[in-house]
Amino acid sequence: MTDLAVRELRILVAVEHTGSFTAAAGALGLTQSAVSHAVSACERKIGAVLFERGRHGARPTPAGERTAAHARRILRLLDTLPNEARGAASGVLTGAVRIAAFRSAAVHLLPAALERLTSRHPGLAPEVRIVPEVGRGTAGEVADGRADLGIATLGGSSPLPGGVLAVGLFEEEYALVHPVGSADPRGLPLIDWAENCSSYTRRWWSEQDWIPPVTLDAGEDSVVLSMVARGLGMAVMPRLAVLDAPASVTVTDLGPGRPTRTVGYVTTPESARTLAVRALIRELREAAAAERS
């Protein structure tokens, strides 16, 4: 196979991102014809159709999705190469560090880590995106080359994508969350959200005859907490999600056998060797240790 050029990789990523040859051409400052020819050339070199063309644009095939994911990871390494080389020579780390995190980890774990990271390495510029832990979640962002590191829940019902490294930071317990003064908190209506439905709680959940069907799907853990604070029901929530519980909410231990989940980080083998990601991992470990102490 003839090697793909860096220009071709950038075009593939732009088409996959925009969903259109025309939009990709505009983003890259090229003509639509140049983009179309480049994609066709890539397909010939690879030996697979990468995009379905139609009136509604260009939709990546399964081969196109994987190709774009690998292309993003390759381009990311090329983008970080100068900063890595300068950092190795001078000890001064610079450049962007892309992080994907689920909401409660971004609120309660990440700030302390980033505070220390940027204090020790002022040239680093963290970029944080909040990604719900459903489906491929933060690990999918890493595998697809959209993030250098993801703060993820590990060992859940969705298997991790191939080609990533996962390391646990701490175990997080679930608790019963209910309005202050509830005479029978377990008898209240149940408020839940999609991100909470995982293998961490499913088995335990099925064994609890006191948990009713979901009355209200609030969409996000912070909304669930607000609903509970208003007296609309109770919820079963992980510890990070209730650290900012208002005074009108009581957090009750679920006792022996309570469900737990593992919070950790996910990265790729190539990103794990970069100076910036290694520095971030050190700070995350310190933040996680402080969080648990």
Protein Blocks (a to p, Z undefined) as FASTA:
>chain_A
ZZddfklmmmmmmmmmnopaklmmmmnopafklmmmmmmmmmmmnopafbdcdfkbcadd
fklmmmmmmmmmmmmmmmmmmmmmmmmmnopagdjddddddfklmmmmmmmmmmmmmmmm
mmbccdddddddehjlmmlmmmnopafbdcddehiabdcdehiacddfbdcdddddddeh
iablmlpccdddfklmcfklmmmmmmmmkbccdfbdghiaklmmmmmmnopaccdddfkl
mmmgcfkbccddebehiacddddddddfklmmpmklmmmmmmmmmmmmmmmZZ
